[in-house]
Amino acid sequence: MTKGLAVYVKDLARIKTTVQLFNTQHWMIEGENAYRYTTLFEKGKPKKIFFGAAKTETIFPQIKLLFDQKERVIAQRLNSNGRLITTRENKYFKVRNHRAERALEVYALITAIEEKEYEEMIQNYWYQERKRA
């Protein structure tokens, strides 16, 4: 589940997406750079006109909505003091489970060591009993 995750500036630095600010400006984010644009219609077709640029870090606190490539809202900030939280499952922000895989490897290693120690203990016990008899 990727719903409800907080989005940070470093997360936006690796994707290309569009955002809407609290003052209704639209920006396109490409890595660490952001470009302001407006949409004009030419012969009935929408065309994006870019006319401003800034760093993603400077506009990040003002981001209200974060859109995916299909212009669906994938993250939202309720107010300017809140966090930017994902609102739907998406391909950009995912929880990675690398730690669980590593934990299973460590568990298997510890189990193998314990089994080896147990076998050595049993062998030592049996050899000691036979020597006494």
C-alpha positions as CSV (number, residue, x, y, z in Angstrom):
1,M,0.0,0.0,0.0
2,T,1.4,3.4,-0.9
3,K,-1.6,5.4,0.4
4,G,-0.8,7.7,3.3
5,L,2.9,8.0,2.8
6,A,4.7,11.4,3.3
7,V,6.4,12.8,0.3
8,Y,9.7,14.7,0.7
9,V,11.8,16.9,-1.6
10,K,14.3,14.1,-2.1
11,D,11.4,11.9,-3.5
12,L,10.4,14.6,-6.0
13,A,14.0,14.9,-7.2
14,R,13.9,11.5,-9.0
15,I,10.6,11.9,-10.9
16,K,9.0,14.1,-13.5
17,T,5.5,15.3,-12.6
18,T,3.3,18.3,-12.3
19,V,2.1,20.1,-9.2
20,Q,-0.4,22.8,-8.2
21,L,0.5,25.3,-5.5
22,F,-1.8,26.9,-2.9
23,N,-2.0,30.1,-5.1
24,T,-3.2,27.9,-8.0
25,Q,0.0,28.1,-10.1
26,H,0.9,25.1,-12.0
27,W,4.6,23.8,-12.1
28,M,6.3,20.9,-13.8
29,I,9.0,19.3,-11.7
30,E,11.9,17.6,-13.5
31,G,14.4,16.4,-10.9
32,E,15.7,19.3,-8.9
33,N,14.3,21.9,-11.2
34,A,10.7,23.2,-11.5
35,Y,9.2,25.1,-14.4
36,R,6.1,27.3,-14.2
37,Y,3.6,26.9,-17.0
38,T,0.2,27.9,-18.1
39,T,-2.1,26.1,-20.6
40,L,-3.3,27.9,-23.7
41,F,-5.5,26.5,-26.4
42,E,-4.4,26.6,-30.0
43,K,-6.9,25.4,-32.6
44,G,-8.8,23.7,-29.8
45,K,-5.8,21.8,-28.5
46,P,-4.2,22.5,-25.1
47,K,-0.6,23.7,-25.2
48,K,1.7,24.3,-22.2
49,I,3.6,27.6,-22.3
50,F,6.6,27.6,-19.9
51,F,7.6,31.0,-18.5
52,G,9.3,30.6,-15.1
53,A,11.9,28.4,-13.4
54,A,12.9,27.7,-9.8
55,K,14.5,25.0,-7.7
56,T,12.1,22.2,-6.4
57,E,13.2,23.0,-2.8
58,T,11.9,26.5,-3.0
59,I,8.4,25.6,-4.2
60,F,8.0,22.4,-2.2
61,P,6.5,24.0,1.0
62,Q,3.8,25.6,-1.3
63,I,2.7,22.4,-3.1
64,K,-1.0,21.6,-2.6
65,L,-1.6,18.9,-5.2
66,L,0.8,16.4,-6.9
67,F,-0.3,14.8,-10.1
68,D,0.8,11.7,-12.0
69,Q,1.3,11.4,-15.8
70,K,-2.4,10.9,-16.3
71,E,-3.2,14.1,-14.4
72,R,-4.7,12.2,-11.4
73,V,-4.1,13.6,-7.9
74,I,-1.6,11.2,-6.1
75,A,-0.6,13.4,-3.2
76,Q,-2.2,16.3,-1.3
77,R,-1.4,18.8,1.4
78,L,-4.4,20.0,3.4
79,N,-2.8,23.3,4.5
80,S,0.5,25.1,4.2
81,N,1.7,23.8,7.5
82,G,0.8,20.1,6.8
83,R,2.7,17.3,5.2
84,L,2.4,16.3,1.6
85,I,0.6,12.9,1.9
86,T,-0.1,10.3,-0.9
87,T,-3.9,9.9,-1.5
88,R,-3.8,6.8,-3.9
89,E,-1.7,3.9,-4.9
90,N,1.0,5.0,-7.4
91,K,4.2,3.8,-9.0
92,Y,6.3,6.7,-7.7
93,F,6.2,6.3,-4.0
94,K,6.3,2.7,-2.6
95,V,7.3,1.1,0.6
96,R,10.3,-1.1,0.0
97,N,10.6,-4.4,2.0
98,H,14.4,-4.9,1.7
99,R,14.7,-5.2,5.5
100,A,12.4,-8.2,5.7
101,E,14.4,-10.1,3.2
102,R,17.6,-9.3,5.1
103,A,15.9,-10.4,8.4
104,L,15.0,-13.8,6.9
105,E,18.6,-14.3,5.8
106,V,19.9,-13.4,9.3
107,Y,17.3,-15.7,10.8
108,A,18.3,-18.6,8.6
109,L,22.0,-18.0,9.4
110,I,21.3,-18.0,13.2
111,T,19.2,-21.2,12.9
112,A,22.0,-23.0,11.0
113,I,24.6,-22.0,13.7
114,E,22.3,-23.1,16.5
115,E,21.7,-26.5,14.8
116,K,25.4,-27.0,14.3
117,E,26.1,-26.2,18.0
118,Y,23.3,-28.6,19.1
119,E,24.8,-31.4,16.9
120,E,28.2,-30.9,18.4
121,M,26.7,-30.9,21.9
122,I,24.9,-34.2,21.3
123,Q,28.0,-35.8,19.7
124,N,30.1,-34.7,22.7
125,Y,27.5,-36.2,25.1
126,W,27.4,-39.6,23.4
127,Y,31.2,-39.8,23.1
128,Q,31.6,-39.0,26.8
129,E,29.1,-41.7,27.8
130,R,30.8,-44.4,25.8
131,K,34.2,-43.5,27.2
132,R,32.9,-43.8,30.8
133,A,31.4,-47.2,30.2
